Amino acid sequence: MEACIFCALVDGRIPARKVFEDEAHVAFLPLKHINPGHTLLVPRRHDESLFAMDDAAYHAIFAVAKRLAPPVQRVSEAKRVGLLVEGFSVPHVHVHLVPVNALGDIDPARERAVADAEADRLAQRLREAIAAAGAAGELR
């Protein structure tokens, strides 16, 4: 879709702090984080609703989220990684992987801008952790 910001990001028409890519997905840091290390996972193919996706794509995005969660947790040093799928902010399926330490931590109202230097540092650490997980066979 021409007007979709996530389609533009996936296609490389706008910059992003990408931390993971495969043939069907891209993961990147959002401009605002609920908690540091907050990562967005989007399918390359435009679908507006999670439940409108075909079964294979639906299962694939959650399989990738499962593989990305351990590196996100390691880098953020969070107790857990929560998932959030809301679909209101951008009409393109996206899964939020949010480092959490307590029940209220996954609230989107907590989103805050992250300084460029900090976001760059987080993105680099996440890329390294994801690459290490793939090299160790954890990311399959």
VEXGU-187471 format. One record per residue: x, y, z of N, C-alpha, C in turn. Coordinates in nm, 4 decimals, padded with zeros to 6 digits, always signed. Example, Ala and Ser with C-alpha at 12.3 -4.5 7.8 and 13.67 -1.06 7.14 Angstrom:
REM VEXGU-187471
(node (+01.3190, -00.5690, +00.7800), (+01.2300, -00.4500, +00.7800), (+01.3200, -00.3300, +00.7800))
(node (+01.2850, -00.2250, +00.7080), (+01.3670, -00.1060, +00.7140), (+01.2900, +00.0030, +00.7870))
END
This chain:
REM VEXGU-187471
(node (+00.0838, -00.1191, +00.0000), (+00.0000, +00.0000, +00.0000), (+00.0875, +00.1244, +00.0000))
(node (+00.0591, +00.2129, -00.0889), (+00.1403, +00.3339, -00.1073), (+00.1433, +00.4226, +00.0171))
(node (+00.0313, +00.4408, +00.0858), (+00.0242, +00.5344, +00.1972), (+00.0609, +00.4722, +00.3324))
(node (+00.0904, +00.3443, +00.3364), (+00.1193, +00.2766, +00.4636), (+00.2640, +00.3008, +00.5049))
(node (+00.2817, +00.3582, +00.6229), (+00.4169, +00.3890, +00.6706), (+00.4996, +00.2626, +00.6919))
(node (+00.4361, +00.1533, +00.7368), (+00.5119, +00.0296, +00.7571), (+00.5509, -00.0338, +00.6236))
(node (+00.4666, -00.0211, +00.5222), (+00.5045, -00.0703, +00.3885), (+00.6239, +00.0092, +00.3367))
(node (+00.6233, +00.1407, +00.3590), (+00.7358, +00.2245, +00.3164), (+00.8627, +00.1855, +00.3913))
(node (+00.8502, +00.1547, +00.5180), (+00.9644, +00.1135, +00.5984), (+01.0190, -00.0210, +00.5489))
(node (+00.9299, -00.1172, +00.5293), (+00.9693, -00.2492, +00.4805), (+01.0402, -00.2389, +00.3458))
(node (+00.9904, -00.1514, +00.2591), (+01.0479, -00.1335, +00.1251), (+01.1750, -00.0490, +00.1250))
(node (+01.2105, +00.0071, +00.2401), (+01.3310, +00.0888, +00.2488), (+01.3129, +00.2319, +00.2021))
(node (+01.1871, +00.2757, +00.1840), (+01.1624, +00.4128, +00.1407), (+01.1748, +00.5130, +00.2546))
(node (+01.1663, +00.4655, +00.3781), (+01.1910, +00.5495, +00.4953), (+01.2866, +00.4731, +00.5868))
(node (+01.3692, +00.5450, +00.6623), (+01.4673, +00.4773, +00.7477), (+01.4025, +00.4144, +00.8704))
(node (+01.4687, +00.3131, +00.9222), (+01.4230, +00.2472, +01.0448), (+01.5431, +00.1846, +01.1130))
(node (+01.5311, +00.1668, +01.2404), (+01.6335, +00.0947, +01.3168), (+01.5959, -00.0531, +01.3163))
(node (+01.6245, -00.1181, +01.2038), (+01.5903, -00.2593, +01.1879), (+01.6837, -00.3447, +01.2732))
(node (+01.6250, -00.4460, +01.3360), (+01.7041, -00.5378, +01.4175), (+01.6972, -00.6811, +01.3660))
(node (+01.6014, -00.7083, +01.2767), (+01.5851, -00.8437, +01.2229), (+01.5067, -00.8354, +01.0930))
(node (+01.5447, -00.9202, +00.9984), (+01.4691, -00.9352, +00.8739), (+01.4761, -01.0800, +00.8301))
(node (+01.3671, -01.1301, +00.7772), (+01.3686, -01.2556, +00.7042), (+01.2834, -01.2347, +00.5798))
(node (+01.2544, -01.3394, +00.5080), (+01.1830, -01.3240, +00.3812), (+01.0409, -01.2707, +00.3974))
(node (+00.9827, -01.2849, +00.5160), (+00.8432, -01.2457, +00.5348), (+00.8205, -01.1386, +00.6411))
(node (+00.9250, -01.1014, +00.7178), (+00.9066, -01.0116, +00.8322), (+01.0213, -00.9135, +00.8468))
(node (+00.9915, -00.8045, +00.9157), (+01.0930, -00.7067, +00.9553), (+01.0628, -00.6679, +01.0998))
(node (+01.1684, -00.6618, +01.1816), (+01.1544, -00.6140, +01.3199), (+01.2413, -00.4900, +01.3347))
(node (+01.1879, -00.3910, +01.4039), (+01.2571, -00.2634, +01.4189), (+01.2142, -00.1957, +01.5484))
(node (+01.2906, -00.0954, +01.5882), (+01.2551, -00.0184, +01.7063), (+01.1571, +00.0913, +01.6673))
(node (+01.0505, +00.1080, +01.7459), (+00.9569, +00.2179, +01.7184), (+01.0184, +00.3510, +01.7594))
(node (+00.9573, +00.4590, +01.7162), (+01.0046, +00.5919, +01.7551), (+00.9826, +00.6170, +01.9036))
(node (+00.8765, +00.5599, +01.9577), (+00.8476, +00.5709, +02.1009), (+00.8436, +00.4301, +02.1592))
(node (+00.9032, +00.4144, +02.2764), (+00.9088, +00.2845, +02.3432), (+00.8184, +00.2844, +02.4659))
(node (+00.7467, +00.1751, +02.4844), (+00.6742, +00.1576, +02.6103), (+00.7773, +00.1366, +02.7205))
(node (+00.8758, +00.0547, +02.6931), (+00.9932, +00.0339, +02.7777), (+01.1127, +00.0196, +02.6848))
(node (+01.2319, +00.0567, +02.7291), (+01.3492, +00.0426, +02.6430), (+01.3654, -00.1018, +02.5931))
(node (+01.3871, -00.1144, +02.4629), (+01.3973, -00.2458, +02.4013), (+01.2700, -00.2867, +02.3297))
(node (+01.1655, -00.2094, +02.3450), (+01.0381, -00.2310, +02.2757), (+01.0685, -00.2485, +02.1262))
(node (+01.0191, -00.3552, +02.0693), (+01.0476, -00.3888, +01.9294), (+00.9171, -00.4158, +01.8568))
(node (+00.9059, -00.3688, +01.7338), (+00.7888, -00.3968, +01.6507), (+00.8253, -00.5016, +01.5468))
(node (+00.7370, -00.5963, +01.5272), (+00.7522, -00.7003, +01.4264), (+00.6366, -00.6873, +01.3283))
(node (+00.6696, -00.6703, +01.2004), (+00.5657, -00.6539, +01.0982), (+00.5883, -00.7536, +00.9855))
(node (+00.4791, -00.8002, +00.9239), (+00.4962, -00.8809, +00.8026), (+00.5293, -00.7885, +00.6856))
(node (+00.6042, -00.8392, +00.5920), (+00.6348, -00.7598, +00.4720), (+00.5075, -00.7364, +00.3904))
(node (+00.4219, -00.8363, +00.3866), (+00.2969, -00.8240, +00.3118), (+00.1980, -00.7403, +00.3927))
(node (+00.1325, -00.6490, +00.3268), (+00.0364, -00.5619, +00.3948), (-00.0932, -00.6377, +00.4246))
(node (-00.1251, -00.6466, +00.5510), (-00.2551, -00.6921, +00.5995), (-00.2940, -00.5934, +00.7071))
(node (-00.4178, -00.5481, +00.7064), (-00.4601, -00.4492, +00.8053), (-00.4985, -00.5100, +00.9387))
(node (-00.5377, -00.6355, +00.9396), (-00.5866, -00.6975, +01.0619), (-00.5199, -00.8324, +01.0837))
(node (-00.4784, -00.8561, +01.2044), (-00.4168, -00.9833, +01.2412), (-00.5066, -01.1008, +01.2048))
(node (-00.6342, -01.0862, +01.2309), (-00.7253, -01.1984, +01.2091), (-00.7713, -01.2114, +01.0646))
(node (-00.7304, -01.1185, +00.9799), (-00.7571, -01.1310, +00.8366), (-00.6431, -01.2023, +00.7650))
(node (-00.5318, -01.2230, +00.8361), (-00.4172, -01.2915, +00.7751), (-00.4529, -01.4377, +00.7476))
(node (-00.3913, -01.4943, +00.6442), (-00.4122, -01.6374, +00.6237), (-00.3417, -01.7131, +00.7366))
(node (-00.3792, -01.8380, +00.7560), (-00.3285, -01.9145, +00.8695), (-00.1763, -01.9239, +00.8717))
(node (-00.1157, -01.9452, +00.7569), (+00.0298, -01.9600, +00.7522), (+00.0989, -01.8313, +00.7974))
(node (+00.0523, -01.7167, +00.7502), (+00.1124, -01.5888, +00.7877), (+00.0882, -01.5583, +00.9351))
(node (-00.0309, -01.5911, +00.9839), (-00.0658, -01.5706, +01.1245), (+00.0280, -01.6509, +01.2145))
(node (+00.0441, -01.7778, +01.1837), (+00.1315, -01.8633, +01.2645), (+00.2777, -01.8198, +01.2523))
(node (+00.3180, -01.7771, +01.1337), (+00.4572, -01.7378, +01.1108), (+00.4954, -01.6153, +01.1929))
(node (+00.4090, -01.5157, +01.2014), (+00.4468, -01.3951, +01.2756), (+00.4641, -01.4257, +01.4236))
(node (+00.3814, -01.5147, +01.4774), (+00.3967, -01.5505, +01.6180), (+00.5170, -01.6416, +01.6404))
(node (+00.5519, -01.7226, +01.5419), (+00.6736, -01.8041, +01.5526), (+00.7969, -01.7140, +01.5555))
(node (+00.7982, -01.6103, +01.4728), (+00.9112, -01.5161, +01.4733), (+00.9135, -01.4392, +01.6054))
(node (+00.7977, -01.3954, +01.6539), (+00.7919, -01.3243, +01.7824), (+00.8502, -01.4114, +01.8939))
(node (+00.8189, -01.5390, +01.8913), (+00.8704, -01.6323, +01.9920), (+01.0224, -01.6406, +01.9846))
(node (+01.0770, -01.6371, +01.8642), (+01.2226, -01.6452, +01.8460), (+01.2922, -01.5155, +01.8856))
(node (+01.2270, -01.4018, +01.8657), (+01.2875, -01.2727, +01.8984), (+01.2780, -01.2383, +02.0468))
(node (+01.1803, -01.2926, +02.1161), (+01.1586, -01.2560, +02.2563), (+01.2807, -01.2820, +02.3456))
(node (+01.3486, -01.3959, +02.3369), (+01.4652, -01.4152, +02.4262), (+01.5756, -01.3109, +02.4072))
(node (+01.6155, -01.2761, +02.2835), (+01.7153, -01.1688, +02.2713), (+01.6648, -01.0335, +02.3237))
(node (+01.5376, -01.0016, +02.3014), (+01.4821, -00.8764, +02.3544), (+01.4890, -00.8782, +02.5070))
(node (+01.4565, -00.9913, +02.5658), (+01.4609, -01.0025, +02.7117), (+01.6042, -00.9905, +02.7639))
(node (+01.6984, -01.0546, +02.6957), (+01.8383, -01.0467, +02.7398), (+01.8902, -00.9024, +02.7339))
(node (+01.8662, -00.8348, +02.6235), (+01.9176, -00.6987, +02.6062), (+01.8524, -00.6023, +02.7051))
(node (+01.7231, -00.6168, +02.7260), (+01.6515, -00.5244, +02.8147), (+01.6650, -00.5607, +02.9621))
(node (+01.7095, -00.6839, +02.9888), (+01.7200, -00.7349, +03.1258), (+01.5850, -00.7339, +03.1972))
(node (+01.4786, -00.7524, +03.1199), (+01.3432, -00.7550, +03.1758), (+01.3101, -00.8937, +03.2298))
(node (+01.2104, -00.8980, +03.3181), (+01.1643, -01.0266, +03.3698), (+01.0944, -01.1090, +03.2619))
(node (+01.0231, -01.0398, +03.1729), (+00.9491, -01.1075, +03.0667), (+00.9413, -01.0154, +02.9450))
(node (+00.8917, -01.0724, +02.8370), (+00.8571, -00.9930, +02.7192), (+00.7092, -01.0156, +02.6945))
(node (+00.6333, -00.9082, +02.6965), (+00.4907, -00.9162, +02.6692), (+00.4644, -00.8854, +02.5228))
(node (+00.3520, -00.9338, +02.4730), (+00.3100, -00.9058, +02.3357), (+00.1847, -00.8212, +02.3380))
(node (+00.1807, -00.7280, +02.2444), (+00.0647, -00.6406, +02.2309), (+00.0325, -00.6298, +02.0832))
(node (-00.0935, -00.6540, +02.0490), (-00.1405, -00.6371, +01.9118), (-00.2680, -00.5549, +01.9221))
(node (-00.2623, -00.4312, +01.8693), (-00.3801, -00.3454, +01.8826), (-00.4296, -00.2941, +01.7485))
(node (-00.3427, -00.2614, +01.6571), (-00.3825, -00.2265, +01.5218), (-00.4481, -00.0919, +01.4999))
(node (-00.4436, -00.0030, +01.5979), (-00.5068, +00.1272, +01.5800), (-00.4094, +00.2324, +01.5282))
(node (-00.2856, +00.2277, +01.5733), (-00.1915, +00.3343, +01.5401), (-00.1487, +00.3322, +01.3937))
(node (-00.1290, +00.2149, +01.3367), (-00.0937, +00.1999, +01.1955), (-00.1740, +00.0820, +01.1413))
(node (-00.2500, +00.1009, +01.0338), (-00.3336, -00.0080, +00.9807), (-00.2522, -00.1088, +00.8973))
(node (-00.1536, -00.1690, +00.9619), (-00.0698, -00.2742, +00.9042), (-00.0383, -00.3648, +01.0226))
(node (-00.0611, -00.4938, +01.0096), (-00.0383, -00.5841, +01.1216), (+00.0989, -00.5567, +01.1820))
(node (+00.1016, -00.5446, +01.3140), (+00.2283, -00.5324, +01.3846), (+00.2125, -00.5856, +01.5262))
(node (+00.3157, -00.6567, +01.5686), (+00.3203, -00.7150, +01.7019), (+00.4260, -00.6395, +01.7810))
(node (+00.3867, -00.5883, +01.8952), (+00.4791, -00.5199, +01.9849), (+00.5398, -00.6248, +02.0781))
(node (+00.6706, -00.6331, +02.0835), (+00.7406, -00.7129, +02.1838), (+00.7904, -00.6128, +02.2872))
(node (+00.7339, -00.6193, +02.4067), (+00.7590, -00.5171, +02.5074), (+00.8251, -00.5788, +02.6306))
(node (+00.9462, -00.5350, +02.6644), (+01.0076, -00.5807, +02.7890), (+00.9217, -00.5341, +02.9070))
(node (+00.8913, -00.6262, +02.9974), (+00.8064, -00.5924, +03.1124), (+00.8655, -00.6502, +03.2409))
(node (+00.8437, -00.5769, +03.3485), (+00.8869, -00.6208, +03.4812), (+00.7714, -00.6287, +03.5794))
(node (+00.6576, -00.5712, +03.5409), (+00.5403, -00.5710, +03.6279), (+00.4154, -00.5646, +03.5409))
(node (+00.3024, -00.5948, +03.5976), (+00.1756, -00.6048, +03.5259), (+00.1424, -00.4805, +03.4444))
(node (+00.1575, -00.3626, +03.4971), (+00.1189, -00.2401, +03.4272), (+00.2176, -00.1919, +03.3229))
(node (+00.3282, -00.2620, +03.3048), (+00.4334, -00.2157, +03.2143), (+00.3967, -00.2181, +03.0669))
(node (+00.2944, -00.2896, +03.0272), (+00.2649, -00.3042, +02.8840), (+00.1620, -00.2019, +02.8344))
(node (+00.1335, -00.1026, +02.9120), (+00.0355, +00.0004, +02.8788), (+00.0900, +00.0945, +02.7701))
(node (+00.0243, +00.1015, +02.6524), (+00.0708, +00.1912, +02.5463), (+00.0755, +00.3388, +02.5879))
(node (+00.0015, +00.3758, +02.6892), (+00.0051, +00.5146, +02.7366), (+00.1411, +00.5491, +02.7968))
(node (+00.2242, +00.4493, +02.8225), (+00.3582, +00.4717, +02.8785), (+00.4621, +00.5035, +02.7712))
(node (+00.4217, +00.5034, +02.6430), (+00.5183, +00.5284, +02.5352), (+00.5901, +00.6611, +02.5552))
(node (+00.7215, +00.6562, +02.5363), (+00.8045, +00.7748, +02.5471), (+00.9090, +00.7721, +02.4365))
(node (+00.9430, +00.8890, +02.3878), (+01.0503, +00.8987, +02.2883), (+01.1811, +00.8550, +02.3530))
(node (+01.2654, +00.7940, +02.2738), (+01.3972, +00.7514, +02.3189), (+01.4997, +00.8346, +02.2416))
(node (+01.5972, +00.8867, +02.3111), (+01.7015, +00.9668, +02.2458), (+01.7681, +00.8845, +02.1358))
(node (+01.8060, +00.9528, +02.0279), (+01.8666, +00.8836, +01.9135), (+01.9858, +00.7980, +01.9531))
(node (+02.0740, +00.8497, +02.0354), (+02.1929, +00.7739, +02.0752), (+02.1544, +00.6472, +02.1503))
(node (+02.0559, +00.6579, +02.2395), (+02.0102, +00.5409, +02.3147), (+01.9416, +00.4418, +02.2223))
(node (+01.8595, +00.4895, +02.1309), (+01.7916, +00.4005, +02.0358), (+01.8932, +00.3297, +01.9465))
(node (+01.9953, +00.4011, +01.9020), (+02.1002, +00.3392, +01.8202), (+02.1728, +00.2305, +01.8991))
(node (+02.2033, +00.2596, +02.0251), (+02.2717, +00.1619, +02.1107), (+02.1845, +00.0383, +02.1322))
(node (+02.0573, +00.0591, +02.1608), (+01.9652, -00.0535, +02.1792), (+01.9538, -00.1362, +02.0518))
(node (+01.9400, -00.0704, +01.9387), (+01.9272, -00.1416, +01.8114), (+02.0509, -00.2265, +01.7853))
(node (+02.1685, -00.1704, +01.8092), (+02.2925, -00.2465, +01.7871), (+02.3002, -00.3671, +01.8802))
(node (+02.2675, -00.3467, +02.0059), (+02.2699, -00.4580, +02.1015), (+02.1684, -00.5650, +02.0634))
(node (+02.0514, -00.5241, +02.0179), (+01.9509, -00.6219, +01.9755), (+01.9964, -00.6983, +01.8518))
(node (+02.0522, -00.6284, +01.7535), (+02.1039, -00.6973, +01.6341), (+02.2088, -00.8008, +01.6727))
(node (+02.2985, -00.7642, +01.7625), (+02.4025, -00.8574, +01.8066), (+02.3434, -00.9767, +01.8808))
(node (+02.2469, -00.9521, +01.9696), (+02.1848, -01.0610, +02.0455), (+02.1051, -01.1532, +01.9541))
(node (+02.0367, -01.0961, +01.8563), (+01.9586, -01.1769, +01.7614), (+02.0528, -01.2584, +01.6734))
(node (+02.1618, -01.1971, +01.6279), (+02.2601, -01.2698, +01.5468), (+02.3221, -01.3835, +01.6274))
(node (+02.3553, -01.3572, +01.7537), (+02.4137, -01.4606, +01.8390), (+02.3143, -01.5746, +01.8613))
(node (+02.1877, -01.5406, +01.8791), (+02.0862, -01.6446, +01.8968), (+02.0734, -01.7295, +01.7711))
(node (+02.0833, -01.6654, +01.6540), (+02.0776, -01.7400, +01.5286), (+02.1988, -01.8289, +01.5109))
(node (+02.3152, -01.7790, +01.5464), (+02.4383, -01.8575, +01.5345), (+02.4357, -01.9761, +01.6310))
(node (+02.3689, -01.9586, +01.7455), (+02.3603, -02.0664, +01.8445), (+02.2477, -02.1637, +01.8129))
(node (+02.1762, -02.1389, +01.7038), (+02.0662, -02.2275, +01.6665), (+01.9355, -02.1964, +01.7362))
(node (+01.9324, -02.0889, +01.8165), (+01.8094, -02.0514, +01.8862), (+01.7082, -01.9866, +01.7942))
(node (+01.7544, -01.9212, +01.6882), (+01.6653, -01.8541, +01.5931), (+01.6518, -01.9405, +01.4688))
(node (+01.5592, -02.0276, +01.4678), (+01.5359, -02.1144, +01.3503), (+01.3978, -02.0921, +01.2968))
END
